[in-house]
């Protein structure tokens, strides 16, 4: 019968994204709780720098690990982020470059 497949309801379980798991439980960096929700770009950058420098599990240089995590978050959550949040995170990228002496 054709109508039976369409009658199924979607699962009530909440949809899970792999990117959320990476952000919350990265094997390379131990991020501070809610780091990407903070409003101060300098605080975000300092936290990412500290996490990257303290990590013993990262596979790349501290700068690359910190910038990769920030870029990953922006790219994965970007379509749902308000413009003000994107601005703060972009400013955090500039601050991260400055902290590592890359600007």
N, C-alpha and C positions, 0 to 999 in steps of 0.2 A: 504494500500500500504506500502511496506517495505521501500522504499526510502525516504519517507517524513520525518520521524523522523531524519534521518541522515543529511538532508538538513538544519536543524536549525543551525544558527550561535550562538556562545557563546555570552553572554551579554557583551556589551562594558564597563559595570561598572567595576570599579577596585575591585579586590577581597579583602575582609576585614577579618582580623584575630582577634579572640577574645583575643589572647595574646597581640596584639598591644594595644587594649583598656585597658587591665589590666595594662600594663606598663605605658601608658600615663595618665590614670585616676584611679589609684588605690584608693580604698576607705580606705585603711589602712595608706598609706603614701602619703604625698605631695612631689613628687620628683622634683628636679630642672630640668629645661628644658634641654634635651639632655644629662643627666648625664651619660648614658651608651656609649656616643660617645666621651667622653673626653679621652685624651691620658695619663693623669697622674693618676695612680692607687691610690695614696694617696688622691688626690682631690676627686675621686669617693667615696672612703671609708669614708672620712670626711663628704661628702654630705649625704650619706646614713645614717650615724650615726646621724647626726643632724636631718634629716627628721624623723627617727625612734624615737628619744628621744622627739621631739616636738609634735609628733602625739598624739592625744587624742582618735583616732578612732581605733587604732590597738588592736588586740585581744591577742597578745603575748608580750613577753618581747622585748625591743628595739633591742637587738642583734639578736634574732630570726627573727624579722620582716625585719630587714635590710638584713641579710644573705639570707632569703627566697626570697626577691625581686631580689637580685643579681643572685642567683642560678636559679630562674625562668627565668630571661632574658637570661642567658647563655644557659639553656636547650632548650628554645623555639627558640632562634635565632641562636643557635650553629651551625646548619648545613649550615648556610649561612655566618657565620662569617669567615673572613680570620684568619690565624694562629696568626698574630700579634695582632689582636683585642682580640682573646681568651687569649693570654698571658697577656695582660693588665688587662683583667677582672679577670683572675685567681690571678694575683698579687693584685688586689683590694680585693679579698676574704682574702688573707693572711694579708693584711693591716687592713682590718675590724676586723679580729680576734685579731690582735695586739692592735688596738684601744680599744677594749672591754676587753682586758686583758685575752684572751682565748688561747694565745700561750705561 
